[in-house]
Amino acid sequence: MPSQKPSYVLVTGATGFIGAHVVDNLLARGFSVRGSTRSKQKGDQMKAARPQYASKLDFVVVEDFTQIGVFDSVMDGIDAVIHVASPFFYDTTNNEQELILPAINGVRSILSASAKSGSKVQRLVMTSSFASVVSPSSTPAPEFTYTAANWNPLTYEEAIDPKSDSVTAYRGSKKFAELAAWEFVKEEKTKFDLVTLCPPMVFGPVVHPVPTVQQLNESNMMLWGVAAGVDPLPVTRVPGWIDARDLAEVHVQALLTPEAGGKRFVAASPEPFSYEYAADIIRDEFDWAKETVTTNYKMSEKPSASYGIDGETVARELGVKYRPFKETVIDLVRQIRGLTI
Ligand SMILES: NC(=O)c1ccc[n+]([C@@H]2O[C@H](COP(=O)([O-])OP(=O)(O)OC[C@H]3O[C@@H](n4cnc5c(N)ncnc54)[C@H](OP(=O)(O)O)[C@@H]3O)[C@@H](O)[C@H]2O)c1
């Protein structure tokens, strides 16, 4: 439990989609931030885009975050950590090597640096995922609501099975990385406490360097694909979502709320989404999209969720409000359209 408010926060994955929003939320609240990245160029670009925070923001390059010890030398003065970095892509050739082991070893590496003697870290907030909560192969009753008490039943063997697809492997990477974190704090009796956050799909405008549309992060690429005209529309695997700006707020509130220590939270808007609903919004809002968005789908007023996802606990305990899906879609599509013309 943090005894006092942190002042200097290390954010891993700071040059990624969600990490950059977390950096901005912390800076706006007056914290000093150290971002870790694999790319000096992206770190330099993020800093250059925030001249007003020149004295509050620095970046360290950690090329391979899976090696124990790589974070040890960047912990000077750091009194809190938000661990966002983890591989999130589906275009893999070896699921265990590219997704699962890096996710788990990255967690062990940042936790071990935070636990080193002399460390001032009081709390570590970790971005896990609803992928570590949901049981994808079962069909729950419509009245069933997933909460932070649920765990994906996927086994390690299933996750690394070469016959498993990369979506299954990604789900395993998040589950086993999160379990590794909980196990670490328990076994090592760390002085810092842990909070894990389990968001479903995360969408929203980007504030990290995205040189070309092809380099958009995985989740936004799915949504942008609807605007760009993919046909058929993507399958809505999980009906839950959250705006990246709201999720950044959840991360920072999780860091600052004393009672959050030792807890796991599902962070999800209560409003269900589907790619069909996104297509409706985009066609309604943007004239140019009437030419691009496929009509090869059934229009829907608003999607109804096949099961519930408890985002209320986060709203109540961490004091976070969720944006409407429509706003998120419009903000993202307007921004990315601007990159393409
Ligand atoms: N987007 C979603 O829908 C969603 C939903 C639930 C949970 N999450 C979780 O949110 C976190 C951030 O994802 P995102 O959506 O922001 O995707 P992203 O833009 O691809 O960000 C991933 C971040 O992780 C870092 N990273 C990936 N592999 C790494 C490795 N091997 N070594 C060091 N750093 C590595 C990347 O570093 P560089 O910047 O240096 O490339 C990047 O900053 C991940 O933990 C992801 O599992 C995302």
The ligand as a MOL file (V3000), in Angstrom:
LIG
                    3D

  0  0  0     0  0            999 V3000
M  V30 BEGIN CTAB
M  V30 COUNTS 48 52 0 0 0
M  V30 BEGIN ATOM
M  V30 1 N -5.4480 -2.6410 -27.5600 0
M  V30 2 C -6.2600 -3.5100 -26.9780 0
M  V30 3 O -7.3740 -3.7720 -27.4660 0
M  V30 4 C -5.8510 -4.1800 -25.6890 0
M  V30 5 C -6.8420 -4.8440 -24.9430 0
M  V30 6 C -6.4830 -5.4320 -23.7370 0
M  V30 7 C -5.1750 -5.3610 -23.2860 0
M  V30 8 N -4.2300 -4.7480 -24.0410 0 CHG=1
M  V30 9 C -2.8560 -4.7070 -23.5300 0
M  V30 10 O -2.4170 -3.3630 -23.4970 0
M  V30 11 C -1.0030 -3.3150 -23.6320 0
M  V30 12 C -0.6220 -2.3190 -24.7070 0
M  V30 13 O -1.1820 -2.7130 -25.9400 0
M  V30 14 P -1.5050 -1.6590 -27.0860 0
M  V30 15 O -2.8720 -1.9030 -27.5330 0
M  V30 16 O -1.0970 -0.3070 -26.6440 0 CHG=-1
M  V30 17 O -0.5760 -2.1790 -28.2450 0
M  V30 18 P 0.7680 -1.6030 -28.8570 0
M  V30 19 O 0.5760 -0.2270 -29.3550 0
M  V30 20 O 1.2280 -2.6410 -29.8100 0
M  V30 21 O 1.7300 -1.5400 -27.6220 0
M  V30 22 C 2.4710 -2.6110 -27.1710 0
M  V30 23 C 3.6200 -2.0400 -26.3790 0
M  V30 24 O 4.3620 -3.1370 -25.8330 0
M  V30 25 C 5.6940 -2.9780 -26.1790 0
M  V30 26 N 6.2580 -4.3080 -26.4810 0
M  V30 27 C 5.6910 -5.2840 -27.2040 0
M  V30 28 N 6.5180 -6.3380 -27.2710 0
M  V30 29 C 7.6260 -5.9920 -26.5890 0
M  V30 30 C 8.8530 -6.6460 -26.3170 0
M  V30 31 N 9.0950 -7.8990 -26.7650 0
M  V30 32 N 9.7830 -6.0010 -25.5920 0
M  V30 33 C 9.5290 -4.7400 -25.1440 0
M  V30 34 N 8.3930 -4.0600 -25.3690 0
M  V30 35 C 7.4530 -4.6900 -26.0800 0
M  V30 36 C 5.7520 -2.1180 -27.4400 0
M  V30 37 O 6.9790 -1.4340 -27.4130 0
M  V30 38 P 7.4970 -0.4010 -28.5400 0
M  V30 39 O 6.6500 0.8280 -28.3860 0
M  V30 40 O 8.9020 -0.1640 -28.1640 0
M  V30 41 O 7.2930 -1.0950 -29.8470 0
M  V30 42 C 4.5510 -1.2260 -27.2470 0
M  V30 43 O 4.9110 -0.0620 -26.5650 0
M  V30 44 C -0.5530 -4.7520 -23.8840 0
M  V30 45 O -0.1740 -5.3000 -22.6390 0
M  V30 46 C -1.8280 -5.4210 -24.3850 0
M  V30 47 O -1.8220 -6.8050 -24.1470 0
M  V30 48 C -4.5310 -4.1490 -25.2300 0
M  V30 END ATOM
M  V30 BEGIN BOND
M  V30 1 1 1 2
M  V30 2 2 2 3
M  V30 3 1 2 4
M  V30 4 1 4 5
M  V30 5 2 4 48
M  V30 6 2 5 6
M  V30 7 1 6 7
M  V30 8 2 7 8
M  V30 9 1 8 9
M  V30 10 1 8 48
M  V30 11 1 9 10
M  V30 12 1 9 46
M  V30 13 1 10 11
M  V30 14 1 11 12
M  V30 15 1 11 44
M  V30 16 1 12 13
M  V30 17 1 13 14
M  V30 18 2 14 15
M  V30 19 1 14 16
M  V30 20 1 14 17
M  V30 21 1 17 18
M  V30 22 2 18 19
M  V30 23 1 18 20
M  V30 24 1 18 21
M  V30 25 1 21 22
M  V30 26 1 22 23
M  V30 27 1 23 24
M  V30 28 1 23 42
M  V30 29 1 24 25
M  V30 30 1 25 26
M  V30 31 1 25 36
M  V30 32 1 26 27
M  V30 33 1 26 35
M  V30 34 2 27 28
M  V30 35 1 28 29
M  V30 36 1 29 30
M  V30 37 2 29 35
M  V30 38 1 30 31
M  V30 39 2 30 32
M  V30 40 1 32 33
M  V30 41 2 33 34
M  V30 42 1 34 35
M  V30 43 1 36 37
M  V30 44 1 36 42
M  V30 45 1 37 38
M  V30 46 2 38 39
M  V30 47 1 38 40
M  V30 48 1 38 41
M  V30 49 1 42 43
M  V30 50 1 44 45
M  V30 51 1 44 46
M  V30 52 1 46 47
M  V30 END BOND
M  V30 END CTAB
M  END
